[in-house]
Amino acid sequence: MIIGCSIIIIACLFGFRHVGFNEDIGDLNYIPKDLKISEAKLQKISDITSKSIYTISYGNSEEQALARNSQLSQFLEKEKRKEKF
């Protein structure tokens, strides 16, 4: 048992330098293949060169969801203007 553990420890000492962190957080998420295909189709249809962000607003009624969507849209436009100046 001691010899086996010693061999594993020695192997780990040689291999720990090859362990790294993936800095692209987008690659860490699991995305099903059908969702990737749908996203590619949507990007192709929209023909936008920049990355798109899709938002959803929830509410207890259609009016409430539309009001929240309007608030979100105004907030995002305000933040977008801040970035330009």
N, C-alpha and C positions, 0 to 999 in steps of 0.2 A: 504494500500500500504506500509506504514511504517512497519507494523508488518510482512508482507510477506518478505520484503527486510531484515529485522532484522533476521528472521528465516534462510534465505539463507546465510547471512553473518556468523551467528553462526555455521551453518552446514559446511561452507567452512573452518572455523577456526579449526574444528576437522579433516577435511579431507585433508588439504594441506600437511600433513606429509607423506601421502601415495602416493603422486605424485612423480614420478622419471623419470630419463632420461635413455633411452636405449643406453648403451655405445657401442654396436655392430652396427656400421654404416651399415653393410650389411643387417641387419634385417629391416632397415628403408625403404629400396627400395621395391617397388612393383614389383614382378616378376610373370608373368602369369604362371599358372599351366603347360601348354604345354611346356613352355620354361624350367621350372624346370625339367620336364621329359626328354626333349631333352638333357639338360646339364648332367643329371645323366647317360643317355645312352652313351654320348660322353666320360665321365670320365671312364665308365666301359670298353669301347672299347679301349681307349688309355692306360689303365692299368698303369697309372703314379701315384705314391704315393704322390707326391707333387702337389700343386695347379698349374694349368696351366693358362697362360695368352695368349689370342689370340689377334693378332694385325691385322689391315687392313691398307693398304696404298692406297691412291687415287692419281689419276693423270689424265691429259687430254688425255693421250694415254697409251697404254699398256706398252710401254718402260719407260715412265715417272713413272708409278706406280711401275714397277719393280725396277727402280733406287732408288726410295724413300724407297721401301721395303728393298733393300740392305743396304742403309744408316741406316735405323732403326735397322736392324739386327746387323750391326757392332757396333752401339751405345750401344745396349743392351748387346752384348757380352763384350764390354769394361767395362760397368758398373757392369756386373756380375763378371768379374775378379777383379775389385776394391774391391768388397765385400769380396772376399776370402782372401785378404791380410790384 
